[in-house]
């Protein structure tokens, strides 16, 4: 069985953060201040505590700032590599396809605006127990519409449907922003073309090749003004989103 330390985590950090307005106009979203430090500091420290040792930052918008700030990841106890979208923004799945050479045969994927404290080893074990016919796992939280729109139907341990674009009323779970994929899943994504990870997940679920892994801890996010305020309250520091 593989260990978490053996598997890289791709952090999707290339988005433009349009919902945050001026606060992220000249700053990559993952470097927005949370508790007096860039949000990425909190993410990387959490990954290190959870046994991760290698991170691939999938950068696009203002990627030079990411590289200048993180370097090789030494001060976080990690090895960090940067994969850049070029020459245009490729979306979440497109960015992963572009980073394929860094990722190997199996990798975690984490949205750059998500903070989720879960056991990575249990996510990995769920995939390895099912064999190579299954191409990935997505973490789910039973949200039931309490604080965000649910997008997955997960019943009796089975992921039945996943759809971020047109969720149905019977969906009570939400994607937490952390997944685990085999290389073969990315072979479906055209190289150099824009593509969305949620669309890839939808296709894999339809084929019965994506597992759901339910977690009992909700995730926090900084992609919206409300989410940023909540995350700042969780991790310390200011809760306003003015800057």
C-alpha positions in Angstrom: 0.0 0.0 0.0 1.2 3.5 -0.9 1.9 6.1 1.8 0.7 9.7 1.7 4.3 10.9 1.7 4.8 9.1 -1.6 2.0 10.9 -3.4 2.2 14.5 -4.7 -0.6 17.0 -4.0 -1.6 19.2 -7.0 -2.8 22.6 -5.6 -5.0 24.4 -8.2 -3.7 28.0 -7.7 -4.2 29.6 -11.2 -7.6 31.2 -10.9 -8.3 34.9 -11.2 -10.6 35.2 -8.1 -13.0 37.5 -9.8 -15.5 37.1 -6.9 -13.0 38.8 -4.5 -12.8 41.9 -6.6 -9.9 44.3 -5.9 -8.5 42.3 -3.0 -7.1 39.7 -5.5 -6.7 41.9 -8.5 -2.9 42.1 -8.1 -2.4 39.2 -5.8 -2.9 35.5 -6.5 -5.9 34.2 -4.6 -3.8 31.8 -2.6 -1.7 34.7 -1.3 -4.6 36.7 0.0 -4.0 37.6 3.7 -5.6 35.3 6.3 -4.5 35.8 9.9 -1.6 38.0 9.0 -0.1 35.5 6.5 -0.9 34.4 3.0 -3.6 31.7 2.9 -1.2 29.4 1.1 0.9 29.2 4.3 -2.0 27.7 6.1 -2.7 25.2 3.3 1.0 24.1 3.1 1.3 23.8 6.9 -1.8 21.6 7.0 -0.6 19.4 4.2 2.8 18.9 6.0 1.0 18.0 9.2 -1.1 15.4 7.3 2.0 13.6 6.0 2.3 15.2 2.6 5.9 15.8 1.4 5.6 17.0 -2.2 3.3 19.7 -3.7 2.8 20.8 -7.3 1.4 24.3 -7.5 -0.6 24.7 -10.7 -0.2 28.4 -11.3 -1.6 30.7 -14.0 -2.7 34.2 -13.0 0.3 36.0 -11.4 2.3 32.8 -11.2 5.6 34.7 -10.8 4.4 35.9 -7.4 3.7 32.3 -6.3 7.2 31.2 -7.4 8.8 34.2 -5.6 6.9 33.5 -2.4 7.1 29.7 -2.0 10.4 28.9 -3.7 11.1 25.2 -3.3 9.0 24.9 -0.2 11.9 24.4 2.2 10.5 26.5 5.0 7.3 24.5 5.0 9.1 21.2 5.2 8.0 20.3 1.6 9.3 20.0 -1.9 7.3 22.4 -4.0 7.3 22.5 -7.8 5.5 25.0 -10.0 3.6 24.1 -13.2 2.4 27.1 -15.2 -0.6 27.5 -17.5 0.8 28.7 -20.8 0.0 30.6 -22.9 -3.6 30.8 -21.7 -5.7 29.8 -18.7 -6.6 26.2 -19.0 -9.1 25.7 -16.2 -8.8 23.2 -13.3 -8.6 20.0 -15.4 -6.6 21.6 -18.1 -4.0 22.8 -15.5 -3.8 19.2 -14.1 -3.2 17.9 -17.6 -0.5 20.4 -18.1 1.2 19.4 -14.9 1.0 15.6 -15.7 4.7 15.3 -16.0 5.1 16.4 -12.3 2.3 14.2 -10.9 3.1 10.6 -11.8 0.7 7.7 -11.7 -1.4 8.8 -8.6 -1.9 12.2 -7.1 -4.1 14.2 -4.8 -5.7 17.4 -6.1 -6.7 20.3 -3.9 -8.5 23.5 -4.8 -6.3 26.4 -4.0 -9.0 28.2 -2.2 -10.1 25.3 0.0 -9.0 24.5 3.6 -9.9 20.9 4.7 -8.4 19.1 7.6 -8.9 15.4 7.0 -7.0 12.1 7.0 -5.4 11.8 3.6 -4.4 8.2 4.4 -8.1 7.1 4.6 -8.8 8.7 1.2 -5.9 6.8 -0.3 -6.8 3.5 1.3 -10.4 3.8 -0.1 -9.0 4.0 -3.7 -6.3 1.3 -3.3 -8.9 -1.2 -1.9 -10.9 -0.9 -5.1 -8.3 -1.7 -7.7 -7.3 0.0 -10.9 -10.7 0.0 -12.5 -11.6 3.0 -10.3 -9.8 6.1 -11.4 -10.4 8.4 -8.4 -12.0 9.6 -5.2 -13.7 12.8 -4.3 -14.2 13.9 -0.7 -17.8 14.7 0.3 -19.5 16.4 3.2 -23.2 16.0 4.0 -24.2 19.6 3.6 -27.9 19.3 2.8 -27.9 22.9 1.6 -27.1 24.3 5.0 -24.3 26.7 4.0 -23.6 26.1 0.3 -25.2 24.4 -2.7 -24.9 20.6 -2.7 -23.7 18.9 -5.8 -23.5 15.2 -5.2 -25.9 12.3 -4.6 -24.1 9.9 -2.2 -26.2 7.0 -0.8 -25.2 3.9 1.2 -21.6 4.6 0.5 -22.0 5.0 -3.3 -21.6 8.1 -5.3 -24.6 8.0 -7.7 -24.4 11.5 -9.3 -22.2 14.5 -9.4 -23.1 17.8 -11.1 -22.0 21.3 -10.2 -23.8 22.9 -13.1 -27.2 21.5 -12.6 -27.6 19.9 -9.1 -30.8 18.1 -8.3 -32.9 18.6 -5.1 -32.0 15.0 -3.9 -28.3 15.9 -3.7 -27.3 16.4 0.0 -23.5 16.2 -0.2 -21.0 18.8 -1.4 -17.5 18.3 -2.9 -15.0 19.4 -0.3 -12.3 20.4 -2.7 -10.0 17.4 -2.2 -9.7 14.5 -4.6 -7.4 11.7 -5.6 -6.8 10.7 -9.2 -4.9 8.1 -11.3 -3.0 9.3 -14.3 -5.5 7.6 -16.6 -8.2 10.0 -15.6 -6.2 12.9 -17.1 -5.8 11.0 -20.4 -9.4 12.1 -21.1 -8.5 15.8 -20.9 -7.2 17.3 -24.2 -3.7 18.6 -23.7 -3.4 22.4 -24.0 -7.2 22.9 -24.0 -9.3 24.5 -21.3 -11.2 21.9 -19.2 -13.0 21.8 -15.9 -12.3 19.3 -13.2 -16.0 19.1 -12.2 -16.9 18.0 -15.7 -14.3 15.2 -15.5 -15.7 14.1 -12.2 -19.2 14.1 -13.6 -18.1 11.8 -16.5 -16.2 9.5 -14.2 -19.2 9.1 -11.8 -21.5 8.3 -14.8 -19.1 5.5 -15.7 -18.9 4.2 -12.1 -15.2 5.0 -11.9 -15.1 7.7 -9.2 -15.7 6.9 -5.6 -17.1 9.2 -2.9 -15.3 9.5 0.4 -17.5 11.1 3.1 -15.8 13.2 5.7 -17.2 14.5 9.0 -15.4 17.9 8.8 -16.6 20.7 6.6 -14.2 22.6 4.4 -13.6 26.4 4.5 -12.9 28.5 1.4 -11.6 31.9 0.4 -13.1 32.1 -3.1 -16.0 34.3 -2.0 -16.2 37.3 0.4 -18.3 35.4 2.8 -16.0 32.4 2.7 -12.9 34.5 3.2 -14.5 36.1 6.3 -15.3 32.6 7.7 -11.8 31.3 7.0 -10.2 34.4 8.6 -12.4 33.8 11.7 -11.2 30.2 11.8 -7.5 30.8 11.3 -7.2 34.1 13.1 -7.0 37.7 12.3 -9.3 40.1 10.5 -12.7 39.0 9.2 -13.4 41.9 6.9 -12.6 41.5 3.2 -11.5 45.0 2.3 -7.9 44.1 1.8 
